[in-house]
Amino acid sequence: MPQVRVIKIEFDTVLKPHEVPAFRGAVIQLVGRERTVFHNHLGDDRYHYAYPVVQYKSQRGKAGIVCVQDGTEEIHHFFTRNEGGIRIGSQARPLFVENVRINRFPVEVTSEDHAYQLEQWLALNEKNYAVYRGLEGIAEKLAFLERVLVGNLLSFAKGVHWTVTDPIRVRITGFPQERWVRHKGIRLLALDVDFSCNVLLPSDIGLGKGASVGFGTLISKKNKR
């Protein structure tokens, strides 16, 4: 079975969820924009639409970075340039590492299901939000979200160089909790969902839109924080 490398870095830096994009920008400035794996921009307003392998987060009120697969090979550029401080907007803050976890996780389609949570999942863009709101029954809405989630899982698989050859089975358990958030200045519906699927996945990775800035963080219920 494929093994996915994951590095989770936790800092002493106080960071609110709405400050994550500014934290991301500060880290990009620190490592240099030529390190495209940190931001997925190709220059000249071109964007590399791929699964983000460096993800920036606010968890329990502190800054964090999660590196997945190819991102684990690039994070040393951050460590060699970090001098213990960072400027987020106009404010200087300390940036000392509190904890680093380095792991390899097996990813595979299995015969049994596994239970997960997704926090602030941005499943719906402008187009499919209209489709989702137009569905009348709860069962139809859940089936729609399940299809979107399968697509997000396939995007993750492609991003970690895993070719999925077996069908992915997803079941959302219970109706999602909704809240409105802003992402890139646009008001979007974020969903907190419990689901099960027949794929082994590592905790703390992001799925869906905005995964690079903390949206759609996945938590395995076996390893729930």
Protein Blocks (a to p, Z undefined) as FASTA:
>chain_A
ZZddddddddfbdcdfklmmmmmmmmmmmnopklmmlnopgbjhiacddddfbdcddeeh
iacdddehjlmmmmmmmmmmmgoiacehjbccddddfbdcdddddddddfbdcddddehi
afbcfklmmmmmmpmbfklmmmmmmmmmmmmmmmmmmmnopacfbdcddddehjaddddd
deehiacdddddddddfbdcdehiaedehklnopaiacdfklgZZ
